[in-house]
Amino acid sequence: MGQFTINGHEVVDGDVKATGNGAHVYVPKRWRGADVKIVRISDPTDE
């Protein structure tokens, strides 16, 4: 696993949810229009 340093304002710890042919990560509505970065920290599991 790599190590990354990211400067930012807030962190949300959540799960990726299946949607259609892809997946979503939900963040607070107040983040709308902000630039974000998503970092995967575990291997995906087939459910």
Backbone as JSON Lines, residues from 0, in Angstrom:
{"i":0,"aa":"M","n":[0.86,-1.18,0.0],"ca":[0.0,0.0,0.0],"c":[0.9,1.23,0.0]}
{"i":1,"aa":"G","n":[0.53,2.23,-0.78],"ca":[1.28,3.47,-0.85],"c":[0.91,4.41,0.3]}
{"i":2,"aa":"Q","n":[1.72,5.4,0.5],"ca":[1.44,6.41,1.51],"c":[1.33,7.74,0.81]}
{"i":3,"aa":"F","n":[0.28,8.5,1.15],"ca":[0.01,9.78,0.51],"c":[-0.13,10.86,1.56]}
{"i":4,"aa":"T","n":[0.3,12.06,1.22],"ca":[0.08,13.22,2.07],"c":[-0.84,14.16,1.31]}
{"i":5,"aa":"I","n":[-2.0,14.46,1.91],"ca":[-2.98,15.33,1.26],"c":[-3.35,16.44,2.24]}
{"i":6,"aa":"N","n":[-3.21,17.68,1.82],"ca":[-3.65,18.8,2.64],"c":[-5.12,19.06,2.37]}
{"i":7,"aa":"G","n":[-5.91,19.24,3.4],"ca":[-7.33,19.46,3.21],"c":[-7.99,20.07,4.42]}
{"i":8,"aa":"H","n":[-9.32,20.08,4.39],"ca":[-10.1,20.72,5.43],"c":[-10.85,19.73,6.32]}
{"i":9,"aa":"E","n":[-11.39,18.66,5.73],"ca":[-12.19,17.68,6.47],"c":[-11.98,16.29,5.87]}
{"i":10,"aa":"V","n":[-12.25,15.27,6.67],"ca":[-12.19,13.89,6.2],"c":[-13.52,13.22,6.53]}
{"i":11,"aa":"V","n":[-14.06,12.46,5.58],"ca":[-15.25,11.65,5.82],"c":[-14.84,10.2,5.63]}
{"i":12,"aa":"D","n":[-15.14,9.36,6.62],"ca":[-14.85,7.94,6.54],"c":[-16.16,7.24,6.2]}
{"i":13,"aa":"G","n":[-16.23,6.6,5.03],"ca":[-17.48,5.98,4.62],"c":[-17.28,4.76,3.77]}
{"i":14,"aa":"D","n":[-18.39,4.24,3.26],"ca":[-18.38,3.05,2.41],"c":[-18.8,3.43,1.01]}
{"i":15,"aa":"V","n":[-18.3,2.69,0.04],"ca":[-18.7,2.88,-1.36],"c":[-19.95,2.04,-1.59]}
{"i":16,"aa":"K","n":[-21.0,2.67,-2.12],"ca":[-22.28,2.0,-2.36],"c":[-22.49,1.8,-3.85]}
{"i":17,"aa":"A","n":[-22.99,0.63,-4.22],"ca":[-23.28,0.33,-5.62],"c":[-24.44,1.19,-6.11]}
{"i":18,"aa":"T","n":[-24.28,1.72,-7.35],"ca":[-25.36,2.48,-8.0],"c":[-25.27,2.21,-9.5]}
{"i":19,"aa":"G","n":[-26.29,1.59,-10.05],"ca":[-26.28,1.29,-11.48],"c":[-25.07,0.46,-11.86]}
{"i":20,"aa":"N","n":[-24.3,0.93,-12.85],"ca":[-23.1,0.22,-13.29],"c":[-21.84,0.73,-12.59]}
{"i":21,"aa":"G","n":[-21.99,1.59,-11.6],"ca":[-20.83,2.16,-10.91],"c":[-21.02,2.13,-9.41]}
{"i":22,"aa":"A","n":[-20.43,3.09,-8.74],"ca":[-20.52,3.18,-7.29],"c":[-20.38,4.64,-6.88]}
{"i":23,"aa":"H","n":[-20.9,4.97,-5.7],"ca":[-20.86,6.34,-5.17],"c":[-20.28,6.34,-3.77]}
{"i":24,"aa":"V","n":[-19.68,7.45,-3.42],"ca":[-19.28,7.74,-2.05],"c":[-20.04,9.01,-1.67]}
{"i":25,"aa":"Y","n":[-20.82,8.94,-0.61],"ca":[-21.62,10.1,-0.21],"c":[-20.83,11.0,0.73]}
{"i":26,"aa":"V","n":[-20.92,12.29,0.48],"ca":[-20.28,13.3,1.32],"c":[-21.34,14.32,1.72]}
{"i":27,"aa":"P","n":[-21.05,15.16,2.72],"ca":[-22.03,16.14,3.14],"c":[-22.46,17.07,2.0]}
{"i":28,"aa":"K","n":[-23.72,17.46,2.0],"ca":[-24.27,18.33,0.96],"c":[-23.51,19.66,0.88]}
{"i":29,"aa":"R","n":[-22.99,20.12,2.0],"ca":[-22.27,21.41,2.0],"c":[-20.97,21.34,1.21]}
{"i":30,"aa":"W","n":[-20.52,20.13,0.82],"ca":[-19.33,19.97,0.01],"c":[-19.62,20.15,-1.47]}
{"i":31,"aa":"R","n":[-20.87,20.33,-1.85],"ca":[-21.23,20.49,-3.26],"c":[-20.4,21.58,-3.9]}
{"i":32,"aa":"G","n":[-19.81,21.3,-5.05],"ca":[-19.0,22.28,-5.78],"c":[-17.54,22.32,-5.35]}
{"i":33,"aa":"A","n":[-17.17,21.57,-4.3],"ca":[-15.79,21.55,-3.82],"c":[-14.98,20.52,-4.6]}
{"i":34,"aa":"D","n":[-13.67,20.69,-4.64],"ca":[-12.77,19.68,-5.2],"c":[-12.49,18.66,-4.1]}
{"i":35,"aa":"V","n":[-12.6,17.37,-4.43],"ca":[-12.34,16.32,-3.44],"c":[-11.4,15.28,-4.05]}
{"i":36,"aa":"K","n":[-10.79,14.46,-3.19],"ca":[-9.96,13.34,-3.6],"c":[-10.47,12.11,-2.85]}
{"i":37,"aa":"I","n":[-10.55,11.0,-3.58],"ca":[-10.99,9.74,-2.98],"c":[-9.78,8.8,-2.96]}
{"i":38,"aa":"V","n":[-9.49,8.21,-1.8],"ca":[-8.36,7.29,-1.67],"c":[-8.91,5.94,-1.19]}
{"i":39,"aa":"R","n":[-8.67,4.89,-1.97],"ca":[-9.09,3.55,-1.55],"c":[-8.09,3.01,-0.56]}
{"i":40,"aa":"I","n":[-8.55,2.56,0.62],"ca":[-7.63,2.1,1.67],"c":[-7.73,0.6,1.93]}
{"i":41,"aa":"S","n":[-8.6,-0.11,1.21],"ca":[-8.68,-1.56,1.34],"c":[-9.0,-2.17,-0.01]}
{"i":42,"aa":"D","n":[-8.79,-3.48,-0.13],"ca":[-9.15,-4.18,-1.36],"c":[-10.67,-4.33,-1.42]}
{"i":43,"aa":"P","n":[-11.27,-4.21,-2.6],"ca":[-12.71,-4.41,-2.74],"c":[-13.09,-5.85,-2.43]}
{"i":44,"aa":"T","n":[-14.3,-6.04,-1.93],"ca":[-14.81,-7.39,-1.69],"c":[-15.99,-7.62,-2.61]}
{"i":45,"aa":"D","n":[-16.12,-8.83,-3.12],"ca":[-17.27,-9.18,-3.95],"c":[-18.41,-9.6,-3.05]}
{"i":46,"aa":"E","n":[-19.51,-8.85,-3.11],"ca":[-20.66,-9.18,-2.26],"c":[-21.84,-9.51,-3.11]}
